[in-house]
């Protein structure tokens, strides 16, 4: 794959993932206890032999940039790299990235010098495992100029995709970005592999593209298009050979709090659809050199416990427990994601907490946490109940938010002892 460059889009404000994106970009959001979302597309590239990767970043990007720089290092002989291309104002452009296509356009001057035939463009906030060699090989075998990775969707899900209508031999004949339910009739694409597609009659764009490098540069420099799905791909269909690459594996767009919550808890399944345990295709992340977690007199069922934690007398069920987590005696955590902490508090800091009546980082004693996401570095006192007692669907408060019935405690929040949420 020496003739391929990977480009990963670092995402915009991620408003639908707020408050997880209050202090970080979407790709920097923690995942599965010890990873970040950005680790997924980067690992897909590296496992596919694509070792020249650019990550385009802009909004709230400090933690994302730091994670990438600290994690992905190559020796001087490999020629590989994972480089951050942050949005920048230049004499040619005083604007920040205006969309996916504009982000790549403003970065073309950094891509152009590299000897490569193809550019693979990926999103930084999706959960999937794909051998990108296969889509590149498919692209080459079809003589395609543009290839769009596609996944089947039912009518309800199709309204959130760019929907493709195929002509012969997998070539895309038409493309419509996020159609309404009323616009969907006539956009069905038959599945030649199956007589019954189980209601998944529509072919949706996954936001994963393969371009001939020269064509990509030409398309972007000859137009002012800002978005691939709304502008670049539909226009290219009329003038160039655009093909769809069918993907039938697990894929989840982590675009909302509900999607993020369910995708994480699905990792606690006995045989999860997303496999972190594949030794041939590992998911890489920052190496922290943390000690193993210590569980003292705990009850743990269907849970993922990350390293560096100390859990004492806790009951953990169907939950993700992140790095450096502290959970006290008599505390119950169910159907929840506890992201842990960025650092261990020192003995001096613990003493200072006690002196000023401030809870330590972590979850105190005799607490109940159900259907919640507890972000990093949160301080929760003793006897706290985080259970959505009033069954609210949406709410914003100083120290918590409710989204689609899920309670989110934002990064660094302090919940006093005895609080009921």
C-alpha positions as a Python dict, from the first residue, in 0.01 Angstrom:
ca = {
    (1, 'X'): (0, 0, 0),
    (2, 'X'): (292, 232, -68),
    (3, 'X'): (86, 415, -331),
    (4, 'X'): (-186, 515, -79),
    (5, 'X'): (-215, 812, 157),
    (6, 'X'): (-472, 811, 437),
    (7, 'X'): (-660, 1129, 533),
    (8, 'X'): (-874, 1125, 848),
    (9, 'X'): (-1122, 1405, 909),
    (10, 'X'): (-1103, 1525, 1268),
    (11, 'X'): (-1463, 1640, 1288),
    (12, 'X'): (-1639, 1965, 1370),
    (13, 'X'): (-1802, 2082, 1692),
    (14, 'X'): (-1981, 1753, 1759),
    (15, 'X'): (-2284, 1929, 1906),
    (16, 'X'): (-2492, 1610, 1923),
    (17, 'X'): (-2226, 1454, 2149),
    (18, 'X'): (-2227, 1750, 2388),
    (19, 'X'): (-2126, 1761, 2678),
    (20, 'X'): (-1865, 1494, 2591),
    (21, 'X'): (-1738, 1742, 2331),
    (22, 'X'): (-1744, 2043, 2563),
    (23, 'X'): (-1366, 2028, 2615),
    (24, 'X'): (-1255, 1798, 2330),
    (25, 'X'): (-1328, 1714, 1967),
    (26, 'X'): (-1539, 1411, 1875),
    (27, 'X'): (-1246, 1189, 1773),
    (28, 'X'): (-1082, 1254, 2111),
    (29, 'X'): (-1380, 1118, 2309),
    (30, 'X'): (-1279, 812, 2517),
    (31, 'X'): (-1403, 473, 2397),
    (32, 'X'): (-1415, 126, 2549),
    (33, 'X'): (-1244, 222, 2875),
    (34, 'X'): (-893, 297, 2742),
    (35, 'X'): (-911, 409, 2379),
    (36, 'X'): (-1021, 720, 2191),
    (37, 'X'): (-1243, 728, 1882),
    (38, 'X'): (-953, 845, 1664),
    (39, 'X'): (-768, 519, 1739),
    (40, 'X'): (-1020, 328, 1526),
    (41, 'X'): (-955, 486, 1182),
    (42, 'X'): (-581, 517, 1247),
    (43, 'X'): (-562, 149, 1345),
    (44, 'X'): (-764, 53, 1035),
    (45, 'X'): (-505, 235, 824),
    (46, 'X'): (-203, 80, 997),
    (47, 'X'): (-352, -271, 994),
    (48, 'X'): (-415, -230, 622),
    (49, 'X'): (-58, -131, 543),
    (50, 'X'): (-134, 240, 505),
    (51, 'X'): (140, 401, 712),
    (52, 'X'): (128, 756, 574),
    (53, 'X'): (-167, 918, 746),
    (54, 'X'): (-277, 1277, 793),
    (55, 'X'): (-535, 1374, 1056),
    (56, 'X'): (-710, 1705, 985),
    (57, 'X'): (-808, 1881, 1308),
    (58, 'X'): (-971, 2207, 1402),
    (59, 'X'): (-1229, 2234, 1682),
    (60, 'X'): (-1122, 2174, 2046),
    (61, 'X'): (-825, 1985, 1907),
    (62, 'X'): (-562, 2021, 2181),
    (63, 'X'): (-624, 1685, 2352),
    (64, 'X'): (-664, 1509, 2016),
    (65, 'X'): (-338, 1651, 1883),
    (66, 'X'): (-156, 1557, 2205),
    (67, 'X'): (-291, 1200, 2193),
    (68, 'X'): (-182, 1150, 1832),
    (69, 'X'): (165, 1292, 1888),
    (70, 'X'): (223, 1082, 2200),
    (71, 'X'): (84, 759, 2052),
    (72, 'X'): (181, 718, 1688),
    (73, 'X'): (557, 722, 1643),
    (74, 'X'): (753, 547, 1368),
    (75, 'X'): (1120, 473, 1331),
    (76, 'X'): (1318, 681, 1083),
    (77, 'X'): (1362, 392, 840),
    (78, 'X'): (996, 301, 783),
    (79, 'X'): (892, 620, 606),
    (80, 'X'): (563, 601, 794),
    (81, 'X'): (393, 877, 992),
    (82, 'X'): (68, 991, 1147),
    (83, 'X'): (76, 1369, 1119),
    (84, 'X'): (-167, 1631, 1245),
    (85, 'X'): (-271, 1898, 996),
    (86, 'X'): (-440, 2164, 1207),
    (87, 'X'): (-656, 2429, 1047),
    (88, 'X'): (-444, 2733, 976),
    (89, 'X'): (-485, 3079, 837),
    (90, 'X'): (-251, 3146, 546),
    (91, 'X'): (-198, 3418, 285),
    (92, 'X'): (-411, 3203, 50),
    (93, 'X'): (-699, 3152, 294),
    (94, 'X'): (-804, 3332, 611),
    (95, 'X'): (-1092, 3090, 676),
    (96, 'X'): (-1107, 2786, 902),
    (97, 'X'): (-1229, 2456, 755),
    (98, 'X'): (-1583, 2506, 624),
    (99, 'X'): (-1663, 2136, 573),
    (100, 'X'): (-1514, 1798, 487),
    (101, 'X'): (-1416, 1885, 131),
    (102, 'X'): (-1287, 2228, 228),
    (103, 'X'): (-1068, 2072, 498),
    (104, 'X'): (-903, 1848, 240),
    (105, 'X'): (-878, 2135, -9),
    (106, 'X'): (-690, 2352, 241),
    (107, 'X'): (-458, 2058, 312),
    (108, 'X'): (-384, 1969, -53),
    (109, 'X'): (-51, 2153, -45),
    (110, 'X'): (65, 1907, 223),
    (111, 'X'): (-60, 1599, 34),
    (112, 'X'): (56, 1690, -315),
    (113, 'X'): (433, 1636, -267),
    (114, 'X'): (389, 1270, -167),
    (115, 'X'): (426, 1002, -431),
    (116, 'X'): (91, 824, -417),
    (117, 'X'): (-174, 716, -663),
    (118, 'X'): (-469, 695, -425),
    (119, 'X'): (-605, 891, -129),
    (120, 'X'): (-831, 714, 122),
    (121, 'X'): (-1052, 957, 315),
    (122, 'X'): (-1196, 843, 648),
    (123, 'X'): (-1407, 988, 925),
    (124, 'X'): (-1255, 1024, 1272),
    (125, 'X'): (-1566, 927, 1471),
    (126, 'X'): (-1688, 589, 1347),
    (127, 'X'): (-1660, 244, 1506),
    (128, 'X'): (-1577, -32, 1257),
    (129, 'X'): (-1304, -266, 1140),
    (130, 'X'): (-1226, -264, 769),
    (131, 'X'): (-938, -401, 566),
    (132, 'X'): (-881, -92, 355),
    (133, 'X'): (-669, -295, 114),
    (134, 'X'): (-989, -453, -15),
    (135, 'X'): (-1159, -127, -102),
    (136, 'X'): (-842, -1, -275),
    (137, 'X'): (-815, -328, -470),
    (138, 'X'): (-1184, -301, -563),
    (139, 'X'): (-1128, 58, -675),
    (140, 'X'): (-837, -47, -896),
    (141, 'X'): (-1016, -353, -1041),
    (142, 'X'): (-1314, -141, -1149),
    (143, 'X'): (-1095, 127, -1304),
    (144, 'X'): (-1279, 366, -1075),
    (145, 'X'): (-1189, 729, -1022),
    (146, 'X'): (-1390, 754, -701),
    (147, 'X'): (-1513, 472, -476),
    (148, 'X'): (-1760, 519, -192),
    (149, 'X'): (-1786, 260, 86),
    (150, 'X'): (-2152, 167, 128),
    (151, 'X'): (-2360, -6, 391),
    (152, 'X'): (-2718, -129, 368),
    (153, 'X'): (-2985, 55, 567),
    (154, 'X'): (-3358, 33, 625),
    (155, 'X'): (-3588, 324, 546),
    (156, 'X'): (-3569, 481, 891),
    (157, 'X'): (-3188, 474, 903),
    (158, 'X'): (-3154, 579, 538),
    (159, 'X'): (-3265, 934, 616),
    (160, 'X'): (-2934, 986, 798),
    (161, 'X'): (-2717, 874, 505),
    (162, 'X'): (-2622, 986, 160),
    (163, 'X'): (-2820, 731, -45),
    (164, 'X'): (-2683, 584, -368),
    (165, 'X'): (-2869, 438, -664),
    (166, 'X'): (-2659, 189, -859),
    (167, 'X'): (-2639, 130, -1229),
    (168, 'X'): (-2460, -167, -1381),
    (169, 'X'): (-2152, -334, -1231),
    (170, 'X'): (-2166, -140, -906),
    (171, 'X'): (-2133, 203, -1065),
    (172, 'X'): (-2319, 482, -886),
    (173, 'X'): (-2586, 636, -1108),
    (174, 'X'): (-2735, 885, -858),
    (175, 'X'): (-2669, 1015, -508),
    (176, 'X'): (-2896, 1199, -264),
    (177, 'X'): (-2776, 1334, 70),
    (178, 'X'): (-3003, 1253, 367),
    (179, 'X'): (-3339, 1216, 188),
    (180, 'X'): (-3666, 1243, 379),
    (181, 'X'): (-3893, 938, 414),
    (182, 'X'): (-4117, 1087, 145),
    (183, 'X'): (-3821, 1111, -96),
    (184, 'X'): (-3701, 751, -47),
    (185, 'X'): (-3933, 558, -285),
    (186, 'X'): (-3740, 472, -600),
    (187, 'X'): (-3399, 484, -427),
    (188, 'X'): (-3393, 113, -339),
    (189, 'X'): (-3092, -89, -456),
    (190, 'X'): (-3132, -464, -497),
    (191, 'X'): (-2878, -683, -318),
    (192, 'X'): (-2745, -938, -571),
    (193, 'X'): (-2611, -1152, -286),
    (194, 'X'): (-2946, -1191, -113),
    (195, 'X'): (-3301, -1248, -227),
    (196, 'X'): (-3425, -1083, 95),
    (197, 'X'): (-3223, -794, 235),
    (198, 'X'): (-3427, -791, 556),
    (199, 'X'): (-3573, -448, 485),
    (200, 'X'): (-3229, -294, 432),
    (201, 'X'): (-3315, -187, 79),
    (202, 'X'): (-3109, 131, 64),
    (203, 'X'): (-2737, 176, 5),
    (204, 'X'): (-2592, 444, 230),
    (205, 'X'): (-2255, 618, 208),
    (206, 'X'): (-2030, 548, 508),
    (207, 'X'): (-1830, 865, 452),
    (208, 'X'): (-1530, 655, 346),
    (209, 'X'): (-1388, 738, 2),
    (210, 'X'): (-1107, 632, -229),
    (211, 'X'): (-997, 893, -484),
    (212, 'X'): (-742, 894, -757),
    (213, 'X'): (-507, 1148, -604),
    (214, 'X'): (-482, 1367, -915),
    (215, 'X'): (-859, 1369, -961),
    (216, 'X'): (-916, 1462, -595),
    (217, 'X'): (-683, 1761, -628),
    (218, 'X'): (-851, 1867, -954),
    (219, 'X'): (-1204, 1836, -812),
    (220, 'X'): (-1118, 2043, -507),
    (221, 'X'): (-907, 2312, -671),
    (222, 'X'): (-1154, 2366, -957),
    (223, 'X'): (-1455, 2425, -731),
    (224, 'X'): (-1561, 2588, -405),
    (225, 'X'): (-1748, 2282, -276),
    (226, 'X'): (-1727, 2248, 101),
    (227, 'X'): (-1876, 1900, 160),
    (228, 'X'): (-1809, 1561, -1),
    (229, 'X'): (-2157, 1416, 51),
    (230, 'X'): (-2363, 1716, -50),
    (231, 'X'): (-2149, 1849, -333),
    (232, 'X'): (-1833, 1666, -447),
    (233, 'X'): (-1971, 1312, -484),
    (234, 'X'): (-2301, 1407, -658),
    (235, 'X'): (-2114, 1628, -905),
    (236, 'X'): (-1848, 1363, -974),
    (237, 'X'): (-2112, 1104, -1067),
    (238, 'X'): (-2200, 1290, -1384),
    (239, 'X'): (-1843, 1332, -1509),
    (240, 'X'): (-1638, 1050, -1359),
    (241, 'X'): (-1646, 679, -1284),
    (242, 'X'): (-1786, 655, -932),
    (243, 'X'): (-1838, 309, -779),
    (244, 'X'): (-1988, 181, -454),
    (245, 'X'): (-1795, -69, -242),
    (246, 'X'): (-2039, -286, -41),
    (247, 'X'): (-1941, -337, 325),
    (248, 'X'): (-2131, -594, 530),
    (249, 'X'): (-1945, -577, 863),
    (250, 'X'): (-2022, -396, 1185),
    (251, 'X'): (-2022, -18, 1151),
    (252, 'X'): (-2153, 249, 1385),
    (253, 'X'): (-2151, 624, 1337),
    (254, 'X'): (-2087, 764, 1687),
    (255, 'X'): (-2286, 1081, 1625),
    (256, 'X'): (-2518, 1107, 1926),
    (257, 'X'): (-2507, 1042, 2301),
    (258, 'X'): (-2745, 746, 2252),
    (259, 'X'): (-2530, 593, 1976),
    (260, 'X'): (-2215, 643, 2183),
    (261, 'X'): (-2375, 491, 2493),
    (262, 'X'): (-2511, 184, 2314),
    (263, 'X'): (-2193, 121, 2114),
    (264, 'X'): (-1984, 126, 2432),
    (265, 'X'): (-2213, -101, 2633),
    (266, 'X'): (-2226, -343, 2339),
    (267, 'X'): (-1855, -403, 2403),
    (268, 'X'): (-1952, -585, 2724),
    (269, 'X'): (-2135, -858, 2526),
    (270, 'X'): (-1995, -1210, 2544),
    (271, 'X'): (-1912, -1191, 2173),
    (272, 'X'): (-1927, -820, 2079),
    (273, 'X'): (-1967, -726, 1714),
    (274, 'X'): (-1665, -500, 1739),
    (275, 'X'): (-1360, -708, 1827),
    (276, 'X'): (-1087, -550, 2038),
    (277, 'X'): (-934, -894, 2088),
    (278, 'X'): (-818, -966, 1731),
    (279, 'X'): (-442, -1013, 1760),
    (280, 'X'): (-403, -982, 1382),
    (281, 'X'): (-579, -644, 1372),
    (282, 'X'): (-508, -473, 1705),
    (283, 'X'): (-648, -135, 1800),
    (284, 'X'): (-359, 91, 1894),
    (285, 'X'): (-372, 361, 2159),
    (286, 'X'): (-150, 557, 2398),
    (287, 'X'): (63, 327, 2613),
    (288, 'X'): (17, 439, 2973),
    (289, 'X'): (218, 172, 3162),
    (290, 'X'): (-47, 154, 3432),
    (291, 'X'): (-73, -117, 3697),
    (292, 'X'): (-347, -377, 3675),
    (293, 'X'): (-678, -284, 3835),
    (294, 'X'): (-738, -392, 4194),
    (295, 'X'): (-1082, -529, 4287),
    (296, 'X'): (-1144, -576, 4659),
    (297, 'X'): (-1458, -774, 4751),
    (298, 'X'): (-1642, -663, 4435),
    (299, 'X'): (-1924, -819, 4235),
    (300, 'X'): (-1865, -780, 3861),
    (301, 'X'): (-2101, -903, 3587),
    (302, 'X'): (-2072, -836, 3211),
    (303, 'X'): (-1829, -550, 3246),
    (304, 'X'): (-1505, -415, 3100),
    (305, 'X'): (-1257, -302, 3367),
    (306, 'X'): (-960, -102, 3240),
    (307, 'X'): (-618, -81, 3403),
    (308, 'X'): (-513, 142, 3689),
    (309, 'X'): (-840, 122, 3882),
    (310, 'X'): (-914, 53, 4249),
    (311, 'X'): (-1264, -80, 4315),
    (312, 'X'): (-1357, -162, 4674),
    (313, 'X'): (-1678, -344, 4759),
    (314, 'X'): (-1853, -224, 4444),
    (315, 'X'): (-2125, -395, 4237),
    (316, 'X'): (-2055, -344, 3865),
    (317, 'X'): (-2307, -471, 3609),
    (318, 'X'): (-2322, -422, 3231),
    (319, 'X'): (-2081, -130, 3241),
    (320, 'X'): (-1751, 7, 3112),
    (321, 'X'): (-1499, 119, 3376),
    (322, 'X'): (-1218, 333, 3239),
    (323, 'X'): (-854, 384, 3332),
    (324, 'X'): (-757, 497, 3685),
    (325, 'X'): (-1116, 462, 3810),
    (326, 'X'): (-1191, 481, 4182),
    (327, 'X'): (-1521, 331, 4297),
    (328, 'X'): (-1605, 307, 4666),
    (329, 'X'): (-1764, 49, 4895),
    (330, 'X'): (-2134, -20, 4866),
    (331, 'X'): (-2157, 157, 4529),
    (332, 'X'): (-2364, 11, 4245),
    (333, 'X'): (-2288, 90, 3880),
    (334, 'X'): (-2531, -49, 3622),
    (335, 'X'): (-2569, 8, 3247),
    (336, 'X'): (-2317, 290, 3267),
    (337, 'X'): (-1987, 418, 3129),
    (338, 'X'): (-1734, 543, 3384),
    (339, 'X'): (-1444, 699, 3193),
    (340, 'X'): (-1200, 719, 3484),
    (341, 'X'): (-929, 980, 3523),
    (342, 'X'): (-632, 1137, 3346),
    (343, 'X'): (-407, 1114, 3653),
    (344, 'X'): (-372, 964, 4000),
    (345, 'X'): (-424, 1203, 4290),
    (346, 'X'): (-121, 1220, 4521),
    (347, 'X'): (-130, 1163, 4898),
    (348, 'X'): (-98, 1540, 4943),
    (349, 'X'): (-392, 1605, 4711),
    (350, 'X'): (-607, 1349, 4892),
    (351, 'X'): (-525, 1518, 5221),
    (352, 'X'): (-615, 1857, 5074),
    (353, 'X'): (-947, 1714, 4950),
    (354, 'X'): (-1028, 1588, 5300),
    (355, 'X'): (-933, 1920, 5458),
    (356, 'X'): (-1162, 2124, 5234),
    (357, 'X'): (-1448, 1871, 5217),
    (358, 'X'): (-1400, 1803, 4848),
    (359, 'X'): (-1467, 1450, 4713),
    (360, 'X'): (-1173, 1265, 4563),
    (361, 'X'): (-1165, 1201, 4189),
    (362, 'X'): (-1385, 897, 4133),
    (363, 'X'): (-1712, 767, 4278),
    (364, 'X'): (-1754, 760, 4656),
    (365, 'X'): (-1913, 508, 4890),
    (366, 'X'): (-2277, 391, 4886),
    (367, 'X'): (-2359, 554, 4552),
    (368, 'X'): (-2596, 435, 4278),
    (369, 'X'): (-2515, 506, 3913),
    (370, 'X'): (-2759, 372, 3653),
    (371, 'X'): (-2793, 453, 3281),
    (372, 'X'): (-2522, 718, 3294),
    (373, 'X'): (-2200, 838, 3135),
    (374, 'X'): (-1949, 969, 3390),
    (375, 'X'): (-1675, 1160, 3208),
    (376, 'X'): (-1312, 1183, 3322),
    (377, 'X'): (-1183, 1349, 3641),
    (378, 'X'): (-1531, 1367, 3795),
    (379, 'X'): (-1561, 1395, 4176),
    (380, 'X'): (-1867, 1219, 4318),
    (381, 'X'): (-1917, 1220, 4696),
    (382, 'X'): (-2077, 956, 4919),
    (383, 'X'): (-2442, 853, 4905),
    (384, 'X'): (-2502, 1004, 4560),
    (385, 'X'): (-2782, 868, 4339),
    (386, 'X'): (-2747, 922, 3964),
    (387, 'X'): (-3059, 744, 3842),
    (388, 'X'): (-3272, 998, 3650),
    (389, 'X'): (-3525, 989, 3932),
    (390, 'X'): (-3782, 1195, 3738),
    (391, 'X'): (-3741, 999, 3412),
    (392, 'X'): (-3650, 1310, 3213),
    (393, 'X'): (-3556, 1287, 2845),
    (394, 'X'): (-3362, 1614, 2815),
    (395, 'X'): (-3222, 1855, 3070),
    (396, 'X'): (-2921, 2083, 3124),
    (397, 'X'): (-2791, 2157, 3472),
    (398, 'X'): (-2470, 2302, 3609),
    (399, 'X'): (-2314, 1964, 3690),
    (400, 'X'): (-2505, 1723, 3470),
    (401, 'X'): (-2696, 1689, 3145),
    (402, 'X'): (-2963, 1445, 3031),
    (403, 'X'): (-2974, 1339, 2669),
    (404, 'X'): (-3237, 1090, 2544),
    (405, 'X'): (-3284, 974, 2903),
    (406, 'X'): (-2911, 915, 2960),
    (407, 'X'): (-2745, 1114, 3239),
    (408, 'X'): (-2407, 1264, 3142),
    (409, 'X'): (-2174, 1397, 3411),
    (410, 'X'): (-1928, 1624, 3225),
    (411, 'X'): (-1552, 1616, 3260),
    (412, 'X'): (-1423, 1760, 3588),
    (413, 'X'): (-1770, 1800, 3746),
    (414, 'X'): (-1815, 1787, 4124),
    (415, 'X'): (-2123, 1615, 4271),
    (416, 'X'): (-2162, 1672, 4645),
    (417, 'X'): (-2241, 1390, 4888),
    (418, 'X'): (-2609, 1305, 4918),
    (419, 'X'): (-2704, 1452, 4578),
    (420, 'X'): (-2991, 1286, 4390),
    (421, 'X'): (-3006, 1326, 4011),
}
